[in-house]
Amino acid sequence: MKKPIIEIKNLYKSYNGLQVLQGVDLGIKRGETITILGGSGTGKSVLLKLISGLEKPDQGTIRIDARDIVPLKEDQLVPIRRKIGMLFQGSALFDSLSAGENVAYPIREHFRLPEGEIQRIVREKLRMVGLEGIEEKMPAELSGGMKKRVGLARAIAIDPEIILYDEPTTGLDPANTQRINQLIVELQKVLNVTSIVVTHDLDSAYAVTDRLALLYRGRIAMKGTKKEFEASHIQEVRDFIAKKIVE
């Protein structure tokens, strides 16, 4: 059995007195794709921000490669963040930078490389997401699906061990949704990364994942394979699946 690359224990997080996460426990195995399901406002994106070190929990531990990142200061988090790439929900591209410069941004932030090597990496990552030759295009010139793929190229630019996907298919048409789902699967295999996908889209979750975890009322109500979810008698799981079928 593969050792967990991420171990989350007794995680709590609140905002302005509103408790969002209330004791999350979750282990994520090296090399797997796990999808965290849940309705809007259940804390899925918050969990990703905590894993990436962008925010601190009120209580609990987050171990990445056996090291608890919660007590680490900003400068101590730098080597941890080099292991993590993130595709943000709205792509979060810098409007003033070209597609190529957006992809180059994390490379420049984390490494000192010759300009020619940076450009080679940018071309390679854009090719991996099917966007050869668009380095000079500005975000305003790109469709929603293309922006997502540039965001994904940026997420893999520093060859991370872990990729975090925050609602990767939100706002996309069916064709682009399928394209992003295929890329998640392909990149997991080609790069041998651990992927954590946050979504409320059950169809996309089933298309990309090894395991699922349902976040409900601040805790993990169930985690397991697709078959285990389909066969589950846990009421929260049944309600979530039934709601998505109706939608």
N, C-alpha and C positions, 0 to 999 in steps of 0.2 A: 504494500500500500504506500502511495506517495505521501511524504510528509507535508503538512500544511505549510504554505508559504505565508498565509495570513491567518492569525488567530485573534478573534474578537471575543472578549469576555465582559459580561455585565456592563454593557455600554449604555450610558444615559446622556441625553442632551435635551436642554430646554431653551426656549427663547421667550424672553419677557414673561416668565412664569408659566408658559405653556410647555408641557412635557411632550416632546416629540418622540424620542427614543427612551424606552423604559426597561432596560436590561437585555440588550441584544447580545446573543451568543451565536457565533458563527465561525466555522473553520473552513478555509478555502484551500483546496489541494493544488500543489504545483502542477501547472500545465492543463488544468481543467477550465472549462467555461461554465460559470455559474450565473444564473439570472435571478435578480432580486425583483420579485413582483410585489404589487401593492397599488392601491388606489391613489388618487391625487392627495397630497398632503400627509402621506403616511411616514415620510422621513427617508425615502429611498435616496434622494439626491444628497440629503444631509449625511447619510452614511458614507457616500463616496467622498464627500469633502473631508470627513474625519479620517478615512483611510489614506487620503492623499496628504494629510497634514495641513490642509488649508484652514481647518478649524480644529479646536480642541474640545473633547467631550467634558461634561461635568464630572463624570465618574467612569471608571472602567479602564481596560487595557486593549491596545491594538498592537499586536506583535507582527512585524514583517521580518521574515528570516530570523525569527526568535528574538528580535530586539523590540522592546516596547517603545513606540514612537511618541506616546502621549507626553512624557516629561521632557522631550527633546526641545532645545531652543532652535530658533530659526536657522542658524548656521549649521547646527547638528543635523538638521533635516535635509540638507542639500544632497548628501550621498544617497539618502532614501528616495528622494524625488527623482534622482537619475534612473531609478529602477521603474518608475511609474510614468505612463503616458495616459492622457485623458482626452476623450472626445466629449466636449461640452454639449449641452442640449441644443443651444442655438448656434453651434459651431464656434462662436466666439472668435471669429477672425478679426485681425486688426484691419479696419477699413482703409487706413492710410498706407498699408503695406501690400505689395503684390502677392499673388499666390505663392510664388517661390520664396519671398522674404518671410511670409508667414510660416512656411515649413522650416526655413532656416533659423527662425527665432530661438527655439529651444537649443539648437546646436550651438549657436553663438553664446547662449546663456550659460551652458554647462561645460563647453570645451573650447580650447584654443586650437583651431585647425586652420591650415592654409585655405584661402578663398576657393581655390580650385577643388579642394576636397569637399568643402561645404556644398558647392554647386553640384558636384557629382552625387552626393547623398540626397540632395533635394530632388534631382532628376530621378534617382532610383526610387525614392519613396512615392513620388507622384506617379511613376510608372506602375508601382505595385497597386495603386488604387485606380488605375485606368485613366490617368489624366496626363499623359505625355504631352509636353510642349506648351503647357499653359502657364509657365513660370511668370510671364510678364503681365498676365491678366490681373485686374484688380477685383476684389470681392464683389463690387457692384455689377461687374460684368458676368458673374457666375449665377447659375440657377441654384435653387435650394439644395438639390441633390449633389451638385458639384461642390458647393460650400462644405457640405458634410464630409465629402471625400477629401477635400483639402485639409479639413480639420483632422481627419483620420491620418492623413500623411504626416501632419505635424505631430500627432500623438505617437507615431512610430519612429519619428526622426532620430531619436537618440537610442534606438534599439532597446526599448524597455523590457523588463521581465514581466511586468503587469500592465494591462491596459484596462482603464475604466471607461465605460460607455454610459453616458447619462442620456437616457431616452433617445437612442441613436436614430430612430425612424419617425419621431414625432414631426408632423407637418409635411411628410413626404407622400407622393402618390404611390400607388401599388408597385409600379415598375422600379422606382428608386428605393422603395422599402425592400424589395427583393434583392436589389443590387447591394445595398448596405448589409443585409443579412448574409449574403454570400461572402462579402469581404470579411466580415467578422469570423466566419468559419475558416476561410482560406488563410487569413493572417494568423489565426491561432495555430494552424498546422505548420505553415511556412516558418513562422518566427518562434514557434514553440513557447508561446507566452501563456500566462494565466490571464483569463479575461473575466471581468465582472461587468455584467450588463444590467442596468437598471431600466425597467420598462413597466408599463401597464398593459402592453400589447401581448396577449397570450400567444397569438399565432407566431409573432416574431420570436418570442421566447422559445417556443417549441422548435423553431427552425434552426436556432443557433446553439442551444445549450446542452450541457451534460447533466447538470442538476439545476433544480429550482429551489428558491427559498421565498416564502410568502411573509411579507412584513405586515403585521396587523396590530393596531393599537400599541405601537411602539416596541413590539417583540416579534421574534420569528415564530410564526404559528406552525410552520412545517418546513422541512427541507428534505429533498429527495429527487429521484429521477422523474422523468415525464410519466412513466408507467405508474410509479408510486403516487404521483399527484392525481392521475386519472382514477386510481382505485381508492383514493383516500376517503375516509368517512368523517374526517375532521370538518366540522360545520363551516368554519371560516374558509376552508379550501373549496368546499362544495359551493358556497355562496359566491366566491370569486369567479369560479369557472362558469357557473350558471349565469352570472351577470354578463360575462364576456360573450357567452353564446347568444344571449338576447341582443347585445349591442351589434 
